């Protein structure tokens, strides 16, 4: 099994290097918080369950990123494992620091889990691969984990390096314990089959929306939960309760899909379910027309309401966690999602531009979401913001008010009824991890925006 890094606090020198980073442009928020593309741009991204990086992978020598491990931890790693963490920092951007704050062997397992799904997602996103070749690749991708030499060098995607250097990733996968390998291989298999199914299938009904989100994000939540339990940092029930874990992924995925309406439609992608938008427009892209604004907002609010129905499960899931590093890893993307939904609800900007959480707001959420009471307060705050925006004439008003009442009831659990959580990390370590997460999110998102801006200028 890959050796676990020590649990030493983040060194002061790391803080100094990280704090010396200066923001040179306002940039835009990352599309998600862990993967990208349809699986993280919806899936592993807004956290670690749902994203497409905005810059291509770079050679190690030219990539500048914050250091998250102490030097003794790095020296204890194999060269291939250090390469995997390099790829993690290059692709996940916003939550690489939180992944690396996980305890013990779980840290490596989640890193490899991410990279495997990143590679799978890159195959799905690559429109240059013909369907007759792509479908078998997606269905068989889990078998490549045990083929030491397998790689794919024909991709045109910006993340193609994880496919070209897949032997390094699969090597570290095979170095993991059997309990981790079984989970990663199973989720990869199920996700690949789901992706293949939806390659030639539109998201039609609300049920199909749930199914699509399950394949690209719910399975991520289930896999992560099983890894948490396999590590013995969390109770077996966390991994067994797939319904709650699925809801964790669906909440993030639906939030990303709702927020990214304009970008997706402009690029010819359609993830809003036809059962919803067809009530208000003849074509999905018609919702962006100014004369359709009232109908567009009604459709938007319907989908936000549907996403909110997962929040009670999110609260129940988080309340069950015992390990502090796992709690931080799970809670941060969820509070970012509820804040994003609040910003999107009844907001015309969804159809005109990009709805973003302010960087200061995001950093505050990252720093505060370290205990259940704080998370409940955050959820209550943003639920109340949505409540204040519910219109008397909105067609989904009754459903919205009902789910907000359920969320309020679930969030109002007394502190005495919440299970205590063993804090395996010192307060200093926790502060370090959260600060590094915030700094990396800010730094990498702005540098990615710069790279994109430079590419745009060159293109003109």
Helices and strands as residue ranges (DSSP letters): H 12-19, H 37-40, G 60-62, H 71-75, H 79-91, G 93-95, H 96-99, H 104-125, H 131-140, G 141-146, H 161-164, H 166-175, H 178-199, H 206-213, I 214-218, H 219-230, H 236-240, H 242-259, H 261-266, H 274-277, G 284-288, G 290-292, H 293-308, H 311-320, H 324-344, G 348-351, H 359-368, H 372-389, H 397-411, G 415-417, H 427-459
